Amino acid sequence: MGAGFSEGMKTARAARILFGVALLASAALLLHYRLDIGFVADDWAFLRDRSLGGLDSLLIPENENIVILQAAVYRIFYILFGIQSSASLQIASLVFFLLSVVAFYAWIRERVGEWAAAIASIPILFLGTAYQDLLWAFQMGYTVSILAGLTALIALERNARFSQPVALVAILVSVTTSSLGLPFLAGAAVILVSRDGWEGLFNYVLLAPFLVFLVWWVGWGRTADSHLSLTNLLHAPAFVAESVKSVVMGLTGLHRTDSVAGDVLAWVISGALFAAVSFSLIRRKRLPLPLLVALAVGLAFWVLTAANQAPGMFTREADQSRYQYPGAVFLLMILAGAFDGYRPGRNWLTGLASLAAVSVACSLGTLSEGRKILIDISVTPKASLTAMDIAGEEAIPGYQVRLTPYLPIFMSQQRFREVEERYGRAGWSEEQIADQSDEVRRLVDAELVAALGIVPRPGRAGGSPGCRTVKLNPAGSEIASVPAGTLSIAPARSDAALALGRFADQATFAIGTAKAGRSTSVDLPAGQSSQPWRVRASGTGKAQVCVS
């Protein structure tokens, strides 16, 4: 017995080492990717709506969701680290994600052993379809809720001396960080009812978080637009099935096939998993408690998500990236719960490890693509904030900071100045602009032109000492470099297309046309930069150009 126990300890240690190595590898890769990603969409909305004001600014719902603790964390980080860089929040978010996977590993290990838990955790650590959860700081709302929720379930299952106080704190954290905490409240209810009967529903571990959420909903949550409807509930079974299929595609690498065959195969695998779970339960002739807990958590998540579907909102569809991490966690919990107490043999573990390796290999490419998507989304608001910094008081009244390139979400100039006054500069410095790609610098130029309201206007004829005659060509050429002032151009024979540039390699941002035989003027304010404006004109014939 002693030799067998020793051998078992060695194999368990080897499984933990495998999990630890995978955890470190994921941490290194995700940190490398995350530090290239700035604030994205909702990050900026948090800055606009929740960085100033009192407690009420933390309590207002975010797309129907409770985000009290997440909003508080963001504000603390704004105070400590400013708003110039998202690096501090990215690191914190990454830590929360890794800890949530550790909690997942701990829960699975109790069901099916060390090796199966380690193998199940590895695809989660690199899950490409969940790139938003793995790479976007804002998704710490989900990862903290999962971390705290799993901690509560583990504490309640162990039923030790301080299990209930620990579970209470954990569920409170989970529920007040995001609405993803509600499914874990359902899971905790299953554990307490199984142990204490229906009286378990009145346990303070459940009542306190439920009352906190209820008070929040009555005071603030009900003010949000709700899409809850009977139609959505009737479509919930289809949504759950579609969600499971999407998770299966992510975990098996089938998402990379991008074909009907891959989609069909994912449905087949989903059906096979359902059959395997059903067969296991028939043989057991009972429903294991861990399975009931996992079903309560997973179904609550998918049904609540289905119930709040909104027509035309693709961001709430079952295959959306942010749903894949919790979906994968819950699906694997259901499978582990169904096979609770079973320890897979060497052949099964080899097969599962091979599938995990394929999953990771396929996910790496998806993660890289997701990184590029998030970088692209983060660039537009950063360029807009930079333009506001440079424009300063010369910004036109109608200009607003664009917070996302795809949706009409803006920050007013007044709010922008209030935020910067409290937390420091948000945009890039000129040195940081120079470090950006030419494409990004062109975007800064475009936003700066918009912020300063630069448009051609009718001008007066030249004749001042600052005038000269230039020859235009259809391909275009730079005709002037203006630190600040007014440029006037009078094409003699044909219209001339005008473009500006300041930080980009070329003056490529089109601002309008100078009509032939007329003088057209362009006012070029300096703002807070000494970088000269470069003016490009394309046309034919000659033109008189004046700078004043």
VOFIMAR-500903 format. One record per residue (C-alpha): residue number from 1; x, y, z. Coordinates in steps of 0.2 Angstrom, whole numbers, plus 5000, padded with zeros to 4 digits. Each point is the difference from the previous one (the first is absolute). Layout:
# VOFIMAR-500903
+------+------+------+------+
| resi |    X |    Y |    Z |
+------+------+------+------+
|  NUM |    X |    Y |    Z |
...
+------+------+------+------+
This chain:
# VOFIMAR-500903
+------+------+------+------+
| resi |    X |    Y |    Z |
+------+------+------+------+
|    1 | 5000 | 5000 | 5000 |
|    2 | 5014 | 5012 | 5004 |
|    3 | 5008 | 4997 | 4983 |
|    4 | 4984 | 5003 | 4991 |
|    5 | 4996 | 5016 | 5010 |
|    6 | 5018 | 5006 | 4996 |
|    7 | 4997 | 4997 | 4982 |
|    8 | 4983 | 5009 | 5000 |
|    9 | 5008 | 5015 | 5008 |
|   10 | 5014 | 5000 | 4987 |
|   11 | 4987 | 5000 | 4986 |
|   12 | 4989 | 5013 | 5008 |
|   13 | 5016 | 5011 | 5002 |
|   14 | 5004 | 4998 | 4982 |
|   15 | 4982 | 5005 | 4995 |
|   16 | 5002 | 5016 | 5011 |
|   17 | 5016 | 5004 | 4992 |
|   18 | 4992 | 4998 | 4983 |
|   19 | 4987 | 5012 | 5005 |
|   20 | 5012 | 5012 | 5007 |
|   21 | 5011 | 5000 | 4984 |
|   22 | 4984 | 5003 | 4990 |
|   23 | 4995 | 5014 | 5012 |
|   24 | 5017 | 5009 | 4998 |
|   25 | 5000 | 4998 | 4981 |
|   26 | 4983 | 5007 | 4999 |
|   27 | 5005 | 5015 | 5012 |
|   28 | 5015 | 5004 | 4989 |
|   29 | 4990 | 4999 | 4984 |
|   30 | 4985 | 5010 | 5006 |
|   31 | 5011 | 5013 | 5008 |
|   32 | 5010 | 5003 | 4984 |
|   33 | 4983 | 5002 | 4990 |
|   34 | 4991 | 5010 | 5013 |
|   35 | 5014 | 5014 | 5002 |
|   36 | 4997 | 5004 | 4982 |
|   37 | 4982 | 5003 | 5003 |
|   38 | 4993 | 5017 | 5006 |
|   39 | 4984 | 5004 | 5008 |
|   40 | 4985 | 4993 | 4989 |
|   41 | 4982 | 5006 | 4998 |
|   42 | 4992 | 4997 | 5017 |
|   43 | 5017 | 5004 | 5009 |
|   44 | 4998 | 5018 | 4993 |
|   45 | 4981 | 5000 | 5004 |
|   46 | 5005 | 4996 | 5018 |
|   47 | 5012 | 5014 | 5000 |
|   48 | 4986 | 5012 | 4994 |
|   49 | 4986 | 4994 | 5011 |
|   50 | 5008 | 4993 | 5016 |
|   51 | 5016 | 5009 | 5003 |
|   52 | 4992 | 5015 | 5008 |
|   53 | 4986 | 5003 | 5011 |
|   54 | 4995 | 4990 | 5016 |
|   55 | 4993 | 4983 | 5004 |
|   56 | 4986 | 5002 | 4987 |
|   57 | 5013 | 4999 | 4986 |
|   58 | 5005 | 4983 | 5006 |
|   59 | 4982 | 4994 | 5002 |
|   60 | 4993 | 5004 | 4983 |
|   61 | 4998 | 4984 | 4989 |
|   62 | 5011 | 4996 | 4985 |
|   63 | 4989 | 4993 | 4986 |
|   64 | 4988 | 4994 | 5014 |
|   65 | 5015 | 4992 | 5010 |
|   66 | 5005 | 5004 | 5017 |
|   67 | 5019 | 5005 | 5000 |
|   68 | 5002 | 5008 | 5017 |
|   69 | 5017 | 4992 | 5005 |
|   70 | 5007 | 5001 | 4983 |
|   71 | 4996 | 5018 | 4999 |
|   72 | 5008 | 5003 | 5017 |
|   73 | 5016 | 4991 | 4994 |
|   74 | 5001 | 5010 | 4984 |
|   75 | 4998 | 5016 | 5010 |
|   76 | 5014 | 4995 | 5013 |
|   77 | 5011 | 4996 | 4985 |
|   78 | 4997 | 5017 | 4992 |
|   79 | 5005 | 5008 | 5016 |
|   80 | 5016 | 4990 | 5003 |
|   81 | 5006 | 4998 | 4982 |
|   82 | 4991 | 5014 | 4989 |
|   83 | 4992 | 4997 | 4984 |
|   84 | 5014 | 5002 | 4987 |
|   85 | 5003 | 4981 | 5000 |
|   86 | 4989 | 4984 | 5002 |
|   87 | 5015 | 4990 | 5006 |
|   88 | 4996 | 4999 | 5018 |
|   89 | 4982 | 4995 | 4997 |
|   90 | 5005 | 4987 | 4988 |
|   91 | 5012 | 4992 | 5012 |
|   92 | 4987 | 5000 | 5014 |
|   93 | 4987 | 4993 | 4987 |
|   94 | 5013 | 4986 | 4995 |
|   95 | 5003 | 4995 | 5018 |
|   96 | 4981 | 4999 | 5003 |
|   97 | 4999 | 4989 | 4985 |
|   98 | 5014 | 4988 | 5005 |
|   99 | 4993 | 4999 | 5018 |
|  100 | 4983 | 4995 | 4992 |
|  101 | 5008 | 4986 | 4991 |
|  102 | 5009 | 4994 | 5015 |
|  103 | 4982 | 5000 | 5009 |
|  104 | 4993 | 4990 | 4985 |
|  105 | 5015 | 4988 | 5001 |
|  106 | 4996 | 4997 | 5019 |
|  107 | 4982 | 4997 | 4997 |
|  108 | 5003 | 4988 | 4986 |
|  109 | 5014 | 4991 | 5009 |
|  110 | 4987 | 4995 | 5014 |
|  111 | 4989 | 4992 | 4987 |
|  112 | 5012 | 4990 | 4988 |
|  113 | 5017 | 5002 | 5007 |
|  114 | 5016 | 5009 | 4997 |
|  115 | 5005 | 4995 | 4983 |
|  116 | 4982 | 5003 | 4992 |
|  117 | 4999 | 5017 | 5009 |
|  118 | 5017 | 5005 | 4993 |
|  119 | 4996 | 4994 | 4982 |
|  120 | 4983 | 5009 | 5001 |
|  121 | 5008 | 5016 | 5006 |
|  122 | 5013 | 5002 | 4986 |
|  123 | 4987 | 5004 | 4986 |
|  124 | 4992 | 5013 | 5011 |
|  125 | 5017 | 5009 | 5003 |
|  126 | 5002 | 5003 | 4982 |
|  127 | 4982 | 5000 | 4994 |
|  128 | 5001 | 5010 | 4984 |
|  129 | 4981 | 5002 | 4997 |
|  130 | 5000 | 5008 | 5017 |
|  131 | 5013 | 5013 | 4995 |
|  132 | 4989 | 5014 | 5008 |
|  133 | 5000 | 4992 | 5017 |
|  134 | 5019 | 4995 | 4999 |
|  135 | 5006 | 5017 | 4993 |
|  136 | 4988 | 5014 | 5004 |
|  137 | 5002 | 5008 | 5017 |
|  138 | 4982 | 5004 | 5001 |
|  139 | 4995 | 4982 | 5001 |
|  140 | 5007 | 4999 | 5017 |
|  141 | 4982 | 5001 | 5005 |
|  142 | 4997 | 4983 | 4993 |
|  143 | 5016 | 4992 | 5007 |
|  144 | 4998 | 5007 | 5017 |
|  145 | 4982 | 4994 | 5001 |
|  146 | 5006 | 4983 | 4995 |
|  147 | 5015 | 5000 | 5012 |
|  148 | 4989 | 5005 | 5015 |
|  149 | 4985 | 4989 | 4994 |
|  150 | 5011 | 4984 | 4999 |
|  151 | 5008 | 5005 | 5017 |
|  152 | 4983 | 5000 | 5008 |
|  153 | 4995 | 4983 | 4992 |
|  154 | 5016 | 4992 | 5006 |
|  155 | 4998 | 5007 | 5018 |
|  156 | 4982 | 4994 | 5001 |
|  157 | 5005 | 4983 | 4994 |
|  158 | 5013 | 4998 | 5013 |
|  159 | 4989 | 5005 | 5014 |
|  160 | 5014 | 5005 | 5011 |
|  161 | 4999 | 5011 | 5015 |
|  162 | 5001 | 5017 | 4991 |
|  163 | 4993 | 4993 | 4984 |
|  164 | 4984 | 5011 | 5001 |
|  165 | 5008 | 5016 | 5004 |
|  166 | 5012 | 4998 | 4986 |
|  167 | 4986 | 4995 | 4988 |
|  168 | 4990 | 5015 | 5005 |
|  169 | 5015 | 5012 | 4996 |
|  170 | 5004 | 4991 | 4984 |
|  171 | 4982 | 5001 | 4994 |
|  172 | 4998 | 5018 | 5004 |
|  173 | 5016 | 5004 | 4990 |
|  174 | 4993 | 4989 | 4986 |
|  175 | 4983 | 5008 | 4999 |
|  176 | 5006 | 5018 | 5002 |
|  177 | 5014 | 4999 | 4987 |
|  178 | 4988 | 4994 | 4986 |
|  179 | 4984 | 4992 | 4997 |
|  180 | 5009 | 4984 | 4997 |
|  181 | 5000 | 4998 | 5019 |
|  182 | 4981 | 4996 | 4999 |
|  183 | 5003 | 4982 | 4993 |
|  184 | 5012 | 4996 | 5014 |
|  185 | 4987 | 5005 | 5012 |
|  186 | 4989 | 4987 | 4992 |
|  187 | 5014 | 4987 | 5001 |
|  188 | 5002 | 5004 | 5019 |
|  189 | 4982 | 4998 | 5002 |
|  190 | 5001 | 4982 | 4994 |
|  191 | 5014 | 4996 | 5012 |
|  192 | 4990 | 5007 | 5015 |
|  193 | 4984 | 4992 | 4995 |
|  194 | 5008 | 4983 | 4998 |
|  195 | 5007 | 5002 | 5017 |
|  196 | 4987 | 5009 | 5010 |
|  197 | 4984 | 4997 | 4991 |
|  198 | 4989 | 5014 | 4994 |
|  199 | 5006 | 5010 | 5015 |
|  200 | 5016 | 5002 | 4992 |
|  201 | 4992 | 5013 | 4989 |
|  202 | 4999 | 5011 | 5015 |
|  203 | 5019 | 4999 | 5004 |
|  204 | 5008 | 5017 | 5002 |
|  205 | 5013 | 4994 | 4987 |
|  206 | 4986 | 5002 | 4987 |
|  207 | 4989 | 5013 | 5008 |
|  208 | 5013 | 5013 | 5003 |
|  209 | 5006 | 5001 | 4982 |
|  210 | 4982 | 4998 | 4993 |
|  211 | 4994 | 5015 | 5010 |
|  212 | 5015 | 5010 | 4995 |
|  213 | 4997 | 4997 | 4982 |
|  214 | 4981 | 5003 | 5003 |
|  215 | 5003 | 5017 | 5008 |
|  216 | 5012 | 5004 | 4986 |
|  217 | 4987 | 4995 | 4987 |
|  218 | 4986 | 5010 | 5008 |
|  219 | 5011 | 5016 | 5002 |
|  220 | 5010 | 5000 | 4984 |
|  221 | 4999 | 4984 | 4990 |
|  222 | 4982 | 5001 | 4994 |
|  223 | 5004 | 5017 | 4992 |
|  224 | 5010 | 4991 | 4986 |
|  225 | 4992 | 4995 | 4984 |
|  226 | 4994 | 4982 | 5002 |
|  227 | 4997 | 4988 | 4985 |
|  228 | 4993 | 4986 | 5011 |
|  229 | 4985 | 4992 | 4991 |
|  230 | 4990 | 4985 | 4999 |
|  231 | 5006 | 4998 | 4982 |
|  232 | 5018 | 4999 | 5006 |
|  233 | 4996 | 4988 | 5013 |
|  234 | 4991 | 4988 | 4987 |
|  235 | 5016 | 5001 | 4990 |
|  236 | 5011 | 4997 | 5015 |
|  237 | 5002 | 4981 | 4996 |
|  238 | 5006 | 5004 | 4983 |
|  239 | 5012 | 5013 | 5006 |
|  240 | 5007 | 4988 | 5013 |
|  241 | 5003 | 4987 | 4987 |
|  242 | 5009 | 5012 | 4989 |
|  243 | 5010 | 5006 | 5014 |
|  244 | 5006 | 4983 | 5004 |
|  245 | 5004 | 4997 | 4982 |
|  246 | 5011 | 5016 | 4999 |
|  247 | 5009 | 4995 | 5016 |
|  248 | 5004 | 4983 | 4992 |
|  249 | 5006 | 5008 | 4984 |
|  250 | 5012 | 5010 | 5011 |
|  251 | 5006 | 4986 | 5011 |
|  252 | 5003 | 4988 | 4985 |
|  253 | 5008 | 5012 | 4988 |
|  254 | 4985 | 4999 | 4988 |
|  255 | 4998 | 5018 | 5000 |
|  256 | 5015 | 5001 | 4988 |
|  257 | 4992 | 4990 | 4987 |
|  258 | 4987 | 5014 | 4995 |
|  259 | 4990 | 4987 | 4990 |
|  260 | 4983 | 4992 | 5001 |
|  261 | 5009 | 4983 | 5003 |
|  262 | 5008 | 5007 | 5016 |
|  263 | 4983 | 5007 | 5006 |
|  264 | 4992 | 4983 | 4997 |
|  265 | 5014 | 4991 | 5009 |
|  266 | 4998 | 5012 | 5015 |
|  267 | 4982 | 4995 | 5001 |
|  268 | 5004 | 4981 | 4999 |
|  269 | 5013 | 5002 | 5014 |
|  270 | 4987 | 5010 | 5010 |
|  271 | 4988 | 4986 | 4998 |
|  272 | 5013 | 4987 | 5004 |
|  273 | 5004 | 5009 | 5017 |
|  274 | 4981 | 5000 | 5004 |
|  275 | 4999 | 4982 | 4996 |
|  276 | 5016 | 4996 | 5011 |
|  277 | 4993 | 5010 | 5015 |
|  278 | 4983 | 4991 | 4998 |
|  279 | 5008 | 4983 | 4999 |
|  280 | 5010 | 5004 | 5016 |
|  281 | 4985 | 5005 | 5009 |
|  282 | 4990 | 4985 | 4995 |
|  283 | 5014 | 4989 | 5006 |
|  284 | 5001 | 5010 | 5017 |
|  285 | 4981 | 5000 | 5002 |
|  286 | 5002 | 5017 | 5009 |
|  287 | 5005 | 5018 | 4997 |
|  288 | 5016 | 5004 | 5008 |
|  289 | 5000 | 5017 | 5010 |
|  290 | 5014 | 5008 | 4990 |
|  291 | 4991 | 4997 | 4984 |
|  292 | 4984 | 5008 | 5007 |
|  293 | 5011 | 5015 | 5006 |
|  294 | 5008 | 5002 | 4983 |
|  295 | 4984 | 4999 | 4991 |
|  296 | 4992 | 5013 | 5011 |
|  297 | 5015 | 5012 | 4997 |
|  298 | 5001 | 4996 | 4981 |
|  299 | 4982 | 5000 | 4996 |
|  300 | 4997 | 5016 | 5011 |
|  301 | 5014 | 5009 | 4990 |
|  302 | 4994 | 4994 | 4983 |
|  303 | 4981 | 5003 | 5003 |
|  304 | 5003 | 5017 | 5008 |
|  305 | 5010 | 5005 | 4985 |
|  306 | 4987 | 4993 | 4988 |
|  307 | 4986 | 5010 | 5009 |
|  308 | 5009 | 5016 | 4997 |
|  309 | 5003 | 4998 | 4981 |
|  310 | 4996 | 5016 | 4991 |
|  311 | 4995 | 5001 | 4981 |
|  312 | 5014 | 5005 | 4989 |
|  313 | 5013 | 4999 | 5014 |
|  314 | 5013 | 4988 | 4994 |
|  315 | 5011 | 5003 | 5015 |
|  316 | 4988 | 4989 | 5010 |
|  317 | 5000 | 4985 | 4989 |
|  318 | 5005 | 4983 | 5006 |
|  319 | 5017 | 5000 | 4991 |
|  320 | 5006 | 5017 | 5007 |
|  321 | 5017 | 4999 | 5007 |
|  322 | 4996 | 5006 | 5017 |
|  323 | 4988 | 4986 | 5003 |
|  324 | 5013 | 4986 | 4995 |
|  325 | 5010 | 5000 | 5016 |
|  326 | 4986 | 4998 | 5012 |
|  327 | 4992 | 4989 | 4988 |
|  328 | 5015 | 4988 | 4999 |
|  329 | 5002 | 5000 | 5019 |
|  330 | 4982 | 4996 | 5003 |
|  331 | 4999 | 4986 | 4986 |
|  332 | 5016 | 4992 | 5007 |
|  333 | 4993 | 5001 | 5018 |
|  334 | 4984 | 4991 | 4994 |
|  335 | 5010 | 4986 | 4992 |
|  336 | 5011 | 4998 | 5015 |
|  337 | 4985 | 5000 | 5012 |
|  338 | 4992 | 4987 | 4989 |
|  339 | 5015 | 4989 | 5002 |
|  340 | 5003 | 5005 | 5018 |
|  341 | 5011 | 4987 | 5009 |
|  342 | 5007 | 4992 | 4984 |
|  343 | 5018 | 5001 | 4996 |
|  344 | 5004 | 4998 | 4982 |
|  345 | 5013 | 4987 | 4995 |
|  346 | 5016 | 5002 | 4990 |
|  347 | 4992 | 4998 | 4983 |
|  348 | 4986 | 5013 | 5004 |
|  349 | 5013 | 5012 | 5007 |
|  350 | 5011 | 4998 | 4985 |
|  351 | 4985 | 5004 | 4988 |
|  352 | 4994 | 5015 | 5010 |
|  353 | 5018 | 5007 | 5001 |
|  354 | 5001 | 4998 | 4981 |
|  355 | 4984 | 5009 | 4998 |
|  356 | 5006 | 5014 | 5012 |
|  357 | 5016 | 5002 | 4989 |
|  358 | 4990 | 5002 | 4985 |
|  359 | 4989 | 5012 | 5009 |
|  360 | 5015 | 5011 | 5005 |
|  361 | 5008 | 4999 | 4983 |
|  362 | 4984 | 5006 | 4992 |
|  363 | 4997 | 5013 | 5013 |
|  364 | 5016 | 5009 | 4999 |
|  365 | 4996 | 5007 | 4982 |
|  366 | 4983 | 5006 | 5006 |
|  367 | 5008 | 5008 | 5015 |
|  368 | 5012 | 5009 | 4989 |
|  369 | 4986 | 5006 | 4989 |
|  370 | 4990 | 5005 | 5015 |
|  371 | 5015 | 5011 | 5006 |
|  372 | 5000 | 5009 | 4983 |
|  373 | 4981 | 5003 | 5001 |
|  374 | 5001 | 5008 | 5018 |
|  375 | 5016 | 5010 | 4995 |
|  376 | 4990 | 5007 | 4985 |
|  377 | 4985 | 5004 | 5011 |
|  378 | 5011 | 5009 | 5013 |
|  379 | 5009 | 5011 | 4988 |
|  380 | 4985 | 5011 | 4995 |
|  381 | 4996 | 5007 | 5017 |
|  382 | 5018 | 5002 | 5004 |
|  383 | 5003 | 5010 | 4984 |
|  384 | 4984 | 5011 | 5004 |
|  385 | 5006 | 5003 | 5018 |
|  386 | 5017 | 5005 | 4993 |
|  387 | 4992 | 5012 | 4988 |
|  388 | 4990 | 5008 | 5014 |
|  389 | 5016 | 5002 | 5010 |
|  390 | 5009 | 5008 | 4986 |
|  391 | 4985 | 5011 | 4994 |
|  392 | 4998 | 5007 | 5018 |
|  393 | 4989 | 5015 | 5001 |
|  394 | 5000 | 5002 | 4981 |
|  395 | 4989 | 4985 | 4998 |
|  396 | 4984 | 5004 | 4992 |
|  397 | 4984 | 4999 | 5011 |
|  398 | 4992 | 4986 | 4991 |
|  399 | 5014 | 4988 | 5001 |
|  400 | 4998 | 4984 | 5011 |
|  401 | 5013 | 4987 | 5004 |
|  402 | 4996 | 4984 | 4991 |
|  403 | 5001 | 4985 | 5012 |
|  404 | 4997 | 4986 | 4987 |
|  405 | 5003 | 4999 | 4982 |
|  406 | 4984 | 4990 | 4997 |
|  407 | 4986 | 5007 | 5011 |
|  408 | 4995 | 5018 | 5003 |
|  409 | 5007 | 5001 | 5017 |
|  410 | 5008 | 5017 | 5005 |
|  411 | 5007 | 5010 | 5014 |
|  412 | 4996 | 5019 | 5001 |
|  413 | 5014 | 5012 | 5001 |
|  414 | 4995 | 5006 | 5017 |
|  415 | 5000 | 4982 | 5007 |
|  416 | 5017 | 4997 | 4991 |
|  417 | 5008 | 5015 | 5009 |
|  418 | 4992 | 4995 | 5017 |
|  419 | 5007 | 4983 | 4998 |
|  420 | 5018 | 5006 | 4995 |
|  421 | 5000 | 5013 | 5014 |
|  422 | 4997 | 4986 | 5013 |
|  423 | 5010 | 4986 | 4993 |
|  424 | 5013 | 5008 | 4988 |
|  425 | 5003 | 4999 | 4981 |
|  426 | 4990 | 4987 | 4990 |
|  427 | 5008 | 5002 | 4983 |
|  428 | 5017 | 4996 | 4993 |
|  429 | 5014 | 5012 | 5002 |
|  430 | 5009 | 5005 | 4983 |
|  431 | 5014 | 4988 | 5004 |
|  432 | 4987 | 4986 | 5002 |
|  433 | 4992 | 5006 | 4984 |
|  434 | 5016 | 4998 | 4991 |
|  435 | 5001 | 4982 | 5006 |
|  436 | 4984 | 4995 | 4992 |
|  437 | 4998 | 4993 | 4983 |
|  438 | 4997 | 5011 | 4985 |
|  439 | 4982 | 4994 | 4999 |
|  440 | 4997 | 5005 | 5018 |
|  441 | 5008 | 5017 | 4998 |
|  442 | 4989 | 5003 | 4985 |
|  443 | 4985 | 4997 | 5011 |
|  444 | 5007 | 5013 | 5013 |
|  445 | 5001 | 5012 | 4985 |
|  446 | 4982 | 4997 | 4995 |
|  447 | 4994 | 5002 | 5018 |
|  448 | 5010 | 5016 | 5002 |
|  449 | 4993 | 5007 | 4984 |
|  450 | 4982 | 4996 | 5007 |
|  451 | 5004 | 5007 | 5017 |
|  452 | 5006 | 5016 | 4993 |
|  453 | 4986 | 5002 | 4987 |
|  454 | 5012 | 5002 | 4986 |
|  455 | 4991 | 5003 | 4984 |
|  456 | 5004 | 5010 | 4984 |
|  457 | 4991 | 5017 | 4998 |
|  458 | 4999 | 5013 | 4987 |
|  459 | 5016 | 5011 | 5001 |
|  460 | 5007 | 5016 | 4993 |
|  461 | 5012 | 5002 | 4986 |
|  462 | 5018 | 4999 | 5004 |
|  463 | 5014 | 5013 | 4997 |
|  464 | 5008 | 5000 | 5017 |
|  465 | 5019 | 4996 | 5003 |
|  466 | 4995 | 4982 | 5005 |
|  467 | 4994 | 4995 | 4983 |
|  468 | 5008 | 4989 | 4987 |
|  469 | 4994 | 4991 | 4985 |
|  470 | 5001 | 4981 | 4999 |
|  471 | 4997 | 4987 | 4987 |
|  472 | 4987 | 4987 | 5004 |
|  473 | 5000 | 4982 | 4994 |
|  474 | 4986 | 4987 | 5000 |
|  475 | 5009 | 4989 | 5012 |
|  476 | 5001 | 5014 | 5013 |
|  477 | 5015 | 5008 | 5009 |
|  478 | 5002 | 5010 | 5016 |
|  479 | 4999 | 5018 | 4996 |
|  480 | 5003 | 5008 | 5018 |
|  481 | 5005 | 4997 | 5018 |
|  482 | 4991 | 5011 | 5012 |
|  483 | 5004 | 5000 | 5019 |
|  484 | 4984 | 5010 | 5002 |
|  485 | 4990 | 5013 | 4990 |
|  486 | 4990 | 5001 | 4984 |
|  487 | 5004 | 4992 | 4984 |
|  488 | 4992 | 5007 | 4984 |
|  489 | 5001 | 4991 | 4983 |
|  490 | 4993 | 5007 | 4983 |
|  491 | 5001 | 4986 | 4986 |
|  492 | 5001 | 5008 | 4983 |
|  493 | 4993 | 4987 | 4988 |
|  494 | 4992 | 4985 | 5010 |
|  495 | 4993 | 4996 | 5017 |
|  496 | 5013 | 4994 | 5013 |
|  497 | 4996 | 4987 | 5013 |
|  498 | 5007 | 5004 | 5017 |
|  499 | 5007 | 4989 | 5013 |
|  500 | 5008 | 5003 | 5017 |
|  501 | 5013 | 4990 | 5011 |
|  502 | 5009 | 5004 | 5016 |
|  503 | 5006 | 4984 | 5008 |
|  504 | 4998 | 4988 | 4986 |
|  505 | 5014 | 4997 | 4987 |
|  506 | 4989 | 5008 | 4986 |
|  507 | 4987 | 5013 | 5000 |
|  508 | 4985 | 4988 | 4995 |
|  509 | 4985 | 5006 | 5009 |
|  510 | 4988 | 5008 | 4987 |
|  511 | 4992 | 5016 | 5006 |
|  512 | 4992 | 5007 | 4984 |
|  513 | 5003 | 5008 | 4983 |
|  514 | 5007 | 5017 | 4995 |
|  515 | 4990 | 5006 | 4985 |
|  516 | 5009 | 5006 | 4984 |
|  517 | 5001 | 5018 | 4998 |
|  518 | 4996 | 5004 | 5018 |
|  519 | 5009 | 5002 | 5016 |
|  520 | 4997 | 4987 | 5014 |
|  521 | 5007 | 5002 | 5018 |
|  522 | 5003 | 4987 | 5013 |
|  523 | 5003 | 5006 | 5018 |
|  524 | 5012 | 4989 | 5009 |
|  525 | 5001 | 5002 | 5019 |
|  526 | 5015 | 4994 | 5009 |
|  527 | 4991 | 4994 | 5016 |
|  528 | 5012 | 4993 | 5013 |
|  529 | 5013 | 4994 | 4987 |
|  530 | 5014 | 5008 | 4990 |
|  531 | 5000 | 4986 | 4987 |
|  532 | 4996 | 5009 | 4983 |
|  533 | 4985 | 4996 | 4989 |
|  534 | 5005 | 4993 | 4983 |
|  535 | 4988 | 5005 | 4986 |
|  536 | 4999 | 4989 | 4985 |
|  537 | 4991 | 5005 | 4983 |
|  538 | 4996 | 4990 | 4985 |
|  539 | 4995 | 5007 | 4983 |
|  540 | 5007 | 5007 | 4984 |
|  541 | 5007 | 5016 | 4995 |
|  542 | 5007 | 5013 | 5012 |
|  543 | 4993 | 5008 | 5016 |
|  544 | 5004 | 5014 | 5011 |
|  545 | 5004 | 4995 | 5018 |
|  546 | 5000 | 5013 | 5014 |
|  547 | 5004 | 4997 | 5019 |
|  548 | 4996 | 5013 | 5013 |
+------+------+------+------+
